[in-house]
C-alpha cells in the first residue's frame, strides 16, 4: 500500500518517547535542576547560539545562498518563528536535530540566541529524525535522499520496507531513489546540480554502458530533452535515436543563429529541427498578443 507523508515529526518523536531512552531521561531528570527539567519538558527555550553545533550527519548538504539570505532578512524583522530542535550533549553543548537552515540564517542575521526545543536522543534516533524532517519538507535533492536512506540501511540493517515505514514513503519510491546511486559519478553530479532531473536519472539507470550514460545525460542538458525524449532514445521507439539526434543535435552555427534571430523578431519561442538540408521550423504562441504579432509580420511579408 502506498504511503503518503502522513507520519509527521510529532509521530516520530512519540515513537522514541516510548523507547528505553525515555526511561533513562526520567532517571536523569530527578537529579537535574528545575531549569534543566524545564528544557526537557518540550518547552521552548532561548539558547546561546554559540553553544549549538550543526549535525555532522545532516543529510542535506546543499543550502541555497539566496534562500538563506531571504530567511535571514525575515529573521531580522520577525525573529525565528518556529523553534529548532536540538539534542543536549554530555559536554553541555547542543547538536541540531531539525532546523539547521534556520540556525544558519540566524547566525547571518546576527542573532545571539535562538528558540529551541531540547531533546535527548541517541545518535541513531537523531539520524532518523533528521532524515524524516528533511524528506517531509522536501528539502533534500534526490541524491542526498538516496545517500541518507542507504546510510540508514547500512548502519542499522534496515530493509527497504523498514525505511519506507519510518519515513512515510512507499517502498517502490525508496527503491527507485536508491537506484540513482548506481549511476556514474558524472551523472550523479548532474542530478545534484539540477542539470538533469531525477526522472532523467531513473531512465539512465537502465543504460548499462557507463560512458553511454554520460553521453545521454549531456545530450539531455545540451538539447533540453524531456524525460519522454530520453525514454524514446533508450527504448529505440519512434522517433528513433537516429531521428531525435538528427533533429536536436546536428545543426550548423548558421541554422542555430537563424533560430535566435527569429525568436528575437517574433518575441516568442522558435524551434528548428533538422539540419541545413532538411527540417522544419515551429513558431509558438502563448496568448492572443503573440498570435497578433506573428500575423502582423506575415501581413507585412505578403505586402
C-alpha positions as YAML, in Angstrom:
chain: A
units: angstrom
residues:
- id: 1
  name: UNK
  ca: [0.00, 0.00, 0.00]
- id: 2
  name: UNK
  ca: [1.34, 3.39, -0.98]
- id: 3
  name: UNK
  ca: [2.17, 5.68, 1.88]
- id: 4
  name: UNK
  ca: [1.98, 9.44, 1.86]
- id: 5
  name: UNK
  ca: [3.59, 11.96, 4.16]
- id: 6
  name: UNK
  ca: [1.18, 11.25, 6.96]
- id: 7
  name: UNK
  ca: [3.80, 10.45, 9.55]
- id: 8
  name: UNK
  ca: [4.97, 13.79, 10.93]
- id: 9
  name: UNK
  ca: [7.78, 14.63, 13.32]
- id: 10
  name: UNK
  ca: [5.43, 14.57, 16.30]
- id: 11
  name: UNK
  ca: [4.55, 10.99, 15.47]
- id: 12
  name: UNK
  ca: [8.22, 10.11, 15.14]
- id: 13
  name: UNK
  ca: [9.09, 11.78, 18.42]
- id: 14
  name: UNK
  ca: [6.31, 9.85, 20.16]
- id: 15
  name: UNK
  ca: [7.86, 6.59, 18.96]
- id: 16
  name: UNK
  ca: [11.10, 7.42, 20.70]
- id: 17
  name: UNK
  ca: [9.35, 8.62, 23.84]
- id: 18
  name: UNK
  ca: [8.19, 5.05, 24.26]
- id: 19
  name: UNK
  ca: [11.71, 3.69, 23.86]
- id: 20
  name: UNK
  ca: [14.16, 2.91, 26.61]
- id: 21
  name: UNK
  ca: [15.69, 6.34, 26.20]
- id: 22
  name: UNK
  ca: [12.61, 7.81, 27.89]
- id: 23
  name: UNK
  ca: [13.23, 5.68, 30.98]
- id: 24
  name: UNK
  ca: [16.80, 6.90, 31.17]
- id: 25
  name: UNK
  ca: [15.71, 10.51, 30.77]
- id: 26
  name: UNK
  ca: [13.27, 10.18, 33.66]
- id: 27
  name: UNK
  ca: [16.01, 8.87, 35.91]
- id: 28
  name: UNK
  ca: [18.29, 11.75, 34.97]
- id: 29
  name: UNK
  ca: [15.61, 14.38, 35.40]
- id: 30
  name: UNK
  ca: [15.20, 13.61, 39.08]
- id: 31
  name: UNK
  ca: [18.81, 14.68, 39.58]
- id: 32
  name: UNK
  ca: [18.72, 17.85, 37.46]
- id: 33
  name: UNK
  ca: [17.88, 21.40, 38.38]
- id: 34
  name: UNK
  ca: [14.45, 22.87, 37.69]
- id: 35
  name: UNK
  ca: [15.84, 24.81, 34.75]
- id: 36
  name: UNK
  ca: [17.21, 21.71, 33.09]
- id: 37
  name: UNK
  ca: [13.98, 19.86, 33.76]
- id: 38
  name: UNK
  ca: [12.03, 22.58, 32.01]
- id: 39
  name: UNK
  ca: [14.19, 22.18, 28.94]
- id: 40
  name: UNK
  ca: [13.26, 18.52, 28.67]
- id: 41
  name: UNK
  ca: [9.54, 19.16, 29.12]
- id: 42
  name: UNK
  ca: [9.17, 20.02, 25.44]
- id: 43
  name: UNK
  ca: [9.20, 23.70, 26.33]
- id: 44
  name: UNK
  ca: [10.79, 26.31, 24.10]
- id: 45
  name: UNK
  ca: [13.98, 27.85, 25.49]
- id: 46
  name: UNK
  ca: [16.28, 30.58, 24.24]
- id: 47
  name: UNK
  ca: [19.73, 29.05, 23.81]
- id: 48
  name: UNK
  ca: [23.02, 30.82, 23.22]
- id: 49
  name: UNK
  ca: [23.67, 30.27, 19.53]
- id: 50
  name: UNK
  ca: [27.38, 29.77, 20.25]
- id: 51
  name: UNK
  ca: [26.52, 26.62, 22.24]
- id: 52
  name: UNK
  ca: [24.90, 24.92, 19.23]
- id: 53
  name: UNK
  ca: [26.69, 22.71, 16.71]
- id: 54
  name: UNK
  ca: [25.44, 21.54, 13.30]
- id: 55
  name: UNK
  ca: [24.56, 17.88, 12.93]
- id: 56
  name: UNK
  ca: [27.51, 16.06, 11.32]
- id: 57
  name: UNK
  ca: [25.03, 13.52, 9.95]
- id: 58
  name: UNK
  ca: [22.80, 16.17, 8.40]
- id: 59
  name: UNK
  ca: [21.52, 14.51, 5.19]
- id: 60
  name: UNK
  ca: [21.08, 17.86, 3.48]
- id: 61
  name: UNK
  ca: [24.44, 19.02, 2.11]
- id: 62
  name: UNK
  ca: [23.40, 21.96, -0.07]
- id: 63
  name: UNK
  ca: [21.81, 25.17, 1.22]
- id: 64
  name: UNK
  ca: [20.74, 27.73, -1.36]
- id: 65
  name: UNK
  ca: [22.54, 31.01, -0.65]
- id: 66
  name: UNK
  ca: [19.71, 33.25, -1.89]
- id: 67
  name: UNK
  ca: [17.12, 31.35, 0.12]
- id: 68
  name: UNK
  ca: [19.26, 31.64, 3.26]
- id: 69
  name: UNK
  ca: [19.67, 35.37, 2.69]
- id: 70
  name: UNK
  ca: [15.92, 35.86, 2.37]
- id: 71
  name: UNK
  ca: [15.29, 33.86, 5.55]
- id: 72
  name: UNK
  ca: [17.98, 35.87, 7.35]
- id: 73
  name: UNK
  ca: [16.26, 39.14, 6.44]
- id: 74
  name: UNK
  ca: [12.95, 37.73, 7.66]
- id: 75
  name: UNK
  ca: [14.53, 36.70, 10.96]
- id: 76
  name: UNK
  ca: [15.93, 40.21, 11.41]
- id: 77
  name: UNK
  ca: [12.41, 41.58, 11.08]
- id: 78
  name: UNK
  ca: [10.31, 38.94, 12.84]
- id: 79
  name: UNK
  ca: [12.67, 36.66, 14.72]
- id: 80
  name: UNK
  ca: [12.69, 32.85, 14.47]
- id: 81
  name: UNK
  ca: [9.02, 31.89, 14.36]
- id: 82
  name: UNK
  ca: [9.48, 28.11, 14.52]
- id: 83
  name: UNK
  ca: [11.94, 26.78, 17.15]
- id: 84
  name: UNK
  ca: [14.72, 24.47, 16.08]
- id: 85
  name: UNK
  ca: [15.10, 21.09, 17.76]
- id: 86
  name: UNK
  ca: [18.39, 20.25, 19.43]
- id: 87
  name: UNK
  ca: [19.93, 17.36, 21.33]
- id: 88
  name: UNK
  ca: [21.71, 18.00, 24.63]
- id: 89
  name: UNK
  ca: [25.21, 16.53, 24.62]
- id: 90
  name: UNK
  ca: [27.16, 15.27, 27.67]
- id: 91
  name: UNK
  ca: [29.57, 18.21, 27.36]
- id: 92
  name: UNK
  ca: [26.73, 20.69, 27.83]
- id: 93
  name: UNK
  ca: [26.59, 21.76, 24.18]
- id: 94
  name: UNK
  ca: [23.70, 21.12, 21.78]
- id: 95
  name: UNK
  ca: [23.50, 19.39, 18.39]
- id: 96
  name: UNK
  ca: [20.86, 20.32, 15.84]
- id: 97
  name: UNK
  ca: [18.28, 17.63, 15.11]
- id: 98
  name: UNK
  ca: [15.98, 19.73, 12.93]
- id: 99
  name: UNK
  ca: [16.24, 23.32, 11.73]
- id: 100
  name: UNK
  ca: [19.82, 23.81, 10.50]
- id: 101
  name: UNK
  ca: [18.63, 26.21, 7.80]
- id: 102
  name: UNK
  ca: [17.03, 28.45, 10.46]
- id: 103
  name: UNK
  ca: [20.20, 28.13, 12.55]
- id: 104
  name: UNK
  ca: [22.44, 29.26, 9.68]
- id: 105
  name: UNK
  ca: [20.14, 32.13, 8.78]
- id: 106
  name: UNK
  ca: [20.04, 33.24, 12.42]
- id: 107
  name: UNK
  ca: [23.84, 33.43, 12.52]
- id: 108
  name: UNK
  ca: [23.82, 35.54, 9.36]
- id: 109
  name: UNK
  ca: [21.16, 37.76, 10.92]
- id: 110
  name: UNK
  ca: [23.42, 38.35, 13.92]
- id: 111
  name: UNK
  ca: [21.16, 36.65, 16.47]
- id: 112
  name: UNK
  ca: [22.73, 35.93, 19.87]
- id: 113
  name: UNK
  ca: [20.17, 33.31, 20.94]
- id: 114
  name: UNK
  ca: [17.69, 31.08, 19.13]
- id: 115
  name: UNK
  ca: [14.44, 29.46, 20.33]
- id: 116
  name: UNK
  ca: [14.90, 25.72, 20.65]
- id: 117
  name: UNK
  ca: [13.22, 22.60, 21.96]
- id: 118
  name: UNK
  ca: [15.73, 20.42, 23.79]
- id: 119
  name: UNK
  ca: [15.60, 16.66, 23.39]
- id: 120
  name: UNK
  ca: [17.85, 13.81, 24.40]
- id: 121
  name: UNK
  ca: [18.20, 11.07, 21.83]
- id: 122
  name: UNK
  ca: [20.75, 8.53, 20.64]
- id: 123
  name: UNK
  ca: [22.82, 9.16, 17.52]
- id: 124
  name: UNK
  ca: [20.69, 6.66, 15.62]
- id: 125
  name: UNK
  ca: [17.47, 8.41, 16.58]
- id: 126
  name: UNK
  ca: [18.90, 11.81, 15.64]
- id: 127
  name: UNK
  ca: [19.88, 10.50, 12.20]
- id: 128
  name: UNK
  ca: [16.41, 9.09, 11.57]
- id: 129
  name: UNK
  ca: [14.63, 12.23, 12.72]
- id: 130
  name: UNK
  ca: [16.90, 14.46, 10.64]
- id: 131
  name: UNK
  ca: [16.20, 12.35, 7.56]
- id: 132
  name: UNK
  ca: [12.43, 12.36, 8.09]
- id: 133
  name: UNK
  ca: [12.34, 16.10, 8.75]
- id: 134
  name: UNK
  ca: [14.19, 16.87, 5.55]
- id: 135
  name: UNK
  ca: [12.26, 14.38, 3.42]
- id: 136
  name: UNK
  ca: [8.88, 15.60, 4.63]
- id: 137
  name: UNK
  ca: [9.88, 19.19, 3.91]
- id: 138
  name: UNK
  ca: [11.24, 18.01, 0.53]
- id: 139
  name: UNK
  ca: [14.50, 19.80, 1.37]
- id: 140
  name: UNK
  ca: [16.75, 17.04, 0.03]
- id: 141
  name: UNK
  ca: [17.66, 16.64, -3.59]
- id: 142
  name: UNK
  ca: [17.17, 13.05, -4.86]
- id: 143
  name: UNK
  ca: [20.83, 12.10, -4.46]
- id: 144
  name: UNK
  ca: [21.02, 13.42, -0.89]
- id: 145
  name: UNK
  ca: [17.87, 11.45, -0.07]
- id: 146
  name: UNK
  ca: [19.28, 8.29, -1.63]
- id: 147
  name: UNK
  ca: [22.56, 8.60, 0.29]
- id: 148
  name: UNK
  ca: [20.76, 9.21, 3.58]
- id: 149
  name: UNK
  ca: [18.46, 6.22, 3.04]
- id: 150
  name: UNK
  ca: [21.40, 3.98, 2.11]
- id: 151
  name: UNK
  ca: [23.24, 5.09, 5.24]
- id: 152
  name: UNK
  ca: [20.30, 4.11, 7.42]
- id: 153
  name: UNK
  ca: [20.09, 0.71, 5.75]
- id: 154
  name: UNK
  ca: [23.84, 0.07, 6.00]
- id: 155
  name: UNK
  ca: [24.35, 1.17, 9.60]
- id: 156
  name: UNK
  ca: [21.21, -0.31, 11.11]
- id: 157
  name: UNK
  ca: [20.45, -3.22, 8.76]
- id: 158
  name: UNK
  ca: [17.12, -1.72, 7.76]
- id: 159
  name: UNK
  ca: [15.23, -3.26, 4.86]
- id: 160
  name: UNK
  ca: [13.67, -1.03, 2.21]
- id: 161
  name: UNK
  ca: [10.29, -1.78, 3.78]
- id: 162
  name: UNK
  ca: [11.52, -0.63, 7.20]
- id: 163
  name: UNK
  ca: [12.96, 2.59, 5.80]
- id: 164
  name: UNK
  ca: [9.75, 3.24, 3.85]
- id: 165
  name: UNK
  ca: [7.71, 2.84, 7.03]
- id: 166
  name: UNK
  ca: [9.99, 5.11, 9.04]
- id: 167
  name: UNK
  ca: [9.96, 7.97, 6.56]
- id: 168
  name: UNK
  ca: [6.35, 7.63, 5.47]
- id: 169
  name: UNK
  ca: [7.13, 6.80, 1.83]
- id: 170
  name: UNK
  ca: [6.20, 3.88, -0.40]
- id: 171
  name: UNK
  ca: [8.69, 1.03, -0.78]
- id: 172
  name: UNK
  ca: [8.85, 1.40, -4.61]
- id: 173
  name: UNK
  ca: [9.73, 5.09, -4.17]
- id: 174
  name: UNK
  ca: [12.52, 4.16, -1.77]
- id: 175
  name: UNK
  ca: [13.80, 1.52, -4.20]
- id: 176
  name: UNK
  ca: [13.74, 3.90, -7.18]
- id: 177
  name: UNK
  ca: [15.52, 6.59, -5.17]
- id: 178
  name: UNK
  ca: [18.28, 4.18, -4.17]
- id: 179
  name: UNK
  ca: [18.75, 3.10, -7.80]
- id: 180
  name: UNK
  ca: [20.03, 6.58, -8.63]
- id: 181
  name: UNK
  ca: [23.23, 5.78, -6.72]
- id: 182
  name: UNK
  ca: [24.11, 3.13, -9.32]
- id: 183
  name: UNK
  ca: [24.64, 5.87, -11.92]
- id: 184
  name: UNK
  ca: [28.11, 7.08, -12.84]
- id: 185
  name: UNK
  ca: [29.56, 9.83, -10.61]
- id: 186
  name: UNK
  ca: [29.36, 12.32, -13.50]
- id: 187
  name: UNK
  ca: [25.62, 11.74, -13.95]
- id: 188
  name: UNK
  ca: [25.01, 11.83, -10.19]
- id: 189
  name: UNK
  ca: [26.73, 15.23, -10.07]
- id: 190
  name: UNK
  ca: [24.42, 16.49, -12.83]
- id: 191
  name: UNK
  ca: [21.36, 15.47, -10.81]
- id: 192
  name: UNK
  ca: [22.78, 17.11, -7.68]
- id: 193
  name: UNK
  ca: [23.28, 20.39, -9.56]
- id: 194
  name: UNK
  ca: [19.78, 20.17, -11.10]
- id: 195
  name: UNK
  ca: [21.15, 19.98, -14.65]
- id: 196
  name: UNK
  ca: [19.03, 16.90, -15.20]
- id: 197
  name: UNK
  ca: [16.07, 15.63, -13.17]
- id: 198
  name: UNK
  ca: [15.67, 12.51, -11.09]
- id: 199
  name: UNK
  ca: [13.29, 11.32, -13.81]
- id: 200
  name: UNK
  ca: [16.10, 11.50, -16.35]
- id: 201
  name: UNK
  ca: [18.34, 9.68, -13.88]
- id: 202
  name: UNK
  ca: [15.86, 6.83, -13.46]
- id: 203
  name: UNK
  ca: [15.81, 6.37, -17.24]
- id: 204
  name: UNK
  ca: [19.61, 6.31, -17.37]
- id: 205
  name: UNK
  ca: [19.81, 3.59, -14.70]
- id: 206
  name: UNK
  ca: [18.67, 1.15, -17.40]
- id: 207
  name: UNK
  ca: [21.74, 2.01, -19.53]
- id: 208
  name: UNK
  ca: [24.49, -0.42, -18.56]
- id: 209
  name: UNK
  ca: [27.22, 1.28, -20.60]
- id: 210
  name: UNK
  ca: [28.60, 3.93, -18.21]
- id: 211
  name: UNK
  ca: [30.08, 6.06, -20.97]
- id: 212
  name: UNK
  ca: [26.73, 5.97, -22.78]
- id: 213
  name: UNK
  ca: [25.06, 7.20, -19.58]
- id: 214
  name: UNK
  ca: [27.30, 10.25, -19.58]
- id: 215
  name: UNK
  ca: [26.76, 10.92, -23.29]
- id: 216
  name: UNK
  ca: [22.97, 10.71, -22.93]
- id: 217
  name: UNK
  ca: [22.99, 12.93, -19.84]
- id: 218
  name: UNK
  ca: [24.98, 15.58, -21.72]
- id: 219
  name: UNK
  ca: [22.56, 15.28, -24.62]
- id: 220
  name: UNK
  ca: [19.68, 16.00, -22.23]
- id: 221
  name: UNK
  ca: [21.38, 19.15, -20.96]
- id: 222
  name: UNK
  ca: [22.53, 20.48, -24.32]
- id: 223
  name: UNK
  ca: [19.25, 19.88, -26.12]
- id: 224
  name: UNK
  ca: [16.80, 20.23, -23.21]
- id: 225
  name: UNK
  ca: [15.37, 16.78, -23.80]
- id: 226
  name: UNK
  ca: [12.31, 15.77, -21.82]
- id: 227
  name: UNK
  ca: [12.13, 12.51, -19.89]
- id: 228
  name: UNK
  ca: [9.91, 11.15, -22.67]
- id: 229
  name: UNK
  ca: [12.52, 12.09, -25.31]
- id: 230
  name: UNK
  ca: [15.15, 10.25, -23.31]
- id: 231
  name: UNK
  ca: [12.90, 7.23, -22.88]
- id: 232
  name: UNK
  ca: [12.38, 7.09, -26.65]
- id: 233
  name: UNK
  ca: [16.11, 7.21, -27.29]
- id: 234
  name: UNK
  ca: [16.84, 4.44, -24.80]
- id: 235
  name: UNK
  ca: [14.00, 2.22, -25.97]
- id: 236
  name: UNK
  ca: [14.69, 2.90, -29.67]
- id: 237
  name: UNK
  ca: [10.99, 3.61, -30.15]
- id: 238
  name: UNK
  ca: [9.62, 6.17, -32.60]
- id: 239
  name: UNK
  ca: [11.03, 8.66, -33.04]
- id: 240
  name: UNK
  ca: [14.21, 6.61, -33.22]
- id: 241
  name: UNK
  ca: [17.53, 7.50, -31.67]
- id: 242
  name: UNK
  ca: [18.84, 8.49, -35.09]
- id: 243
  name: UNK
  ca: [15.86, 10.75, -35.78]
- id: 244
  name: UNK
  ca: [15.97, 12.52, -32.42]
- id: 245
  name: UNK
  ca: [19.72, 13.08, -32.61]
- id: 246
  name: UNK
  ca: [19.35, 14.40, -36.15]
- id: 247
  name: UNK
  ca: [16.52, 16.76, -35.18]
- id: 248
  name: UNK
  ca: [18.03, 18.02, -31.95]
- id: 249
  name: UNK
  ca: [21.79, 17.98, -32.43]
- id: 250
  name: UNK
  ca: [23.13, 18.11, -35.99]
- id: 251
  name: UNK
  ca: [22.69, 21.80, -36.78]
- id: 252
  name: UNK
  ca: [25.10, 24.33, -38.18]
- id: 253
  name: UNK
  ca: [26.04, 27.51, -36.36]
- id: 254
  name: UNK
  ca: [24.17, 29.49, -39.03]
- id: 255
  name: UNK
  ca: [20.98, 27.48, -38.53]
- id: 256
  name: UNK
  ca: [21.10, 27.95, -34.78]
- id: 257
  name: UNK
  ca: [21.67, 31.68, -35.26]
- id: 258
  name: UNK
  ca: [18.63, 31.80, -37.55]
- id: 259
  name: UNK
  ca: [16.55, 30.37, -34.74]
- id: 260
  name: UNK
  ca: [17.85, 33.01, -32.33]
- id: 261
  name: UNK
  ca: [17.12, 35.80, -34.84]
- id: 262
  name: UNK
  ca: [13.57, 34.58, -35.38]
- id: 263
  name: UNK
  ca: [12.98, 34.40, -31.63]
- id: 264
  name: UNK
  ca: [14.12, 37.99, -31.24]
- id: 265
  name: UNK
  ca: [11.97, 39.07, -34.18]
- id: 266
  name: UNK
  ca: [8.77, 37.27, -33.20]
- id: 267
  name: UNK
  ca: [9.43, 37.63, -29.46]
- id: 268
  name: UNK
  ca: [8.27, 34.07, -28.84]
- id: 269
  name: UNK
  ca: [9.67, 30.55, -28.84]
- id: 270
  name: UNK
  ca: [11.02, 29.32, -32.18]
- id: 271
  name: UNK
  ca: [12.10, 25.70, -32.63]
- id: 272
  name: UNK
  ca: [14.19, 24.45, -35.54]
- id: 273
  name: UNK
  ca: [14.66, 20.72, -36.01]
- id: 274
  name: UNK
  ca: [16.73, 19.10, -38.73]
- id: 275
  name: UNK
  ca: [19.85, 20.33, -40.47]
- id: 276
  name: UNK
  ca: [20.84, 22.67, -43.31]
- id: 277
  name: UNK
  ca: [19.37, 20.31, -45.91]
- id: 278
  name: UNK
  ca: [16.04, 19.35, -44.42]
- id: 279
  name: UNK
  ca: [13.94, 20.13, -41.36]
- id: 280
  name: UNK
  ca: [11.10, 22.21, -40.02]
- id: 281
  name: UNK
  ca: [10.58, 25.47, -38.14]
- id: 282
  name: UNK
  ca: [7.94, 25.82, -35.43]
- id: 283
  name: UNK
  ca: [6.82, 29.20, -34.10]
- id: 284
  name: UNK
  ca: [4.96, 29.03, -30.79]
- id: 285
  name: UNK
  ca: [2.40, 31.49, -29.44]
- id: 286
  name: UNK
  ca: [1.15, 31.56, -25.87]
- id: 287
  name: UNK
  ca: [-1.54, 34.24, -25.96]
- id: 288
  name: UNK
  ca: [-3.52, 36.48, -28.31]
- id: 289
  name: UNK
  ca: [-0.80, 39.14, -28.37]
- id: 290
  name: UNK
  ca: [1.76, 36.61, -29.62]
- id: 291
  name: UNK
  ca: [-0.59, 35.44, -32.38]
- id: 292
  name: UNK
  ca: [-1.44, 39.01, -33.44]
- id: 293
  name: UNK
  ca: [2.26, 39.90, -33.62]
- id: 294
  name: UNK
  ca: [3.03, 36.87, -35.81]
- id: 295
  name: UNK
  ca: [0.08, 37.66, -38.09]
- id: 296
  name: UNK
  ca: [1.31, 41.25, -38.41]
- id: 297
  name: UNK
  ca: [4.72, 40.06, -39.65]
- id: 298
  name: UNK
  ca: [3.07, 37.75, -42.17]
- id: 299
  name: UNK
  ca: [0.87, 40.62, -43.44]
- id: 300
  name: UNK
  ca: [3.97, 42.76, -43.98]
- id: 301
  name: UNK
  ca: [5.68, 39.96, -45.89]
- id: 302
  name: UNK
  ca: [2.66, 39.48, -48.15]
- id: 303
  name: UNK
  ca: [2.57, 43.18, -49.00]
...
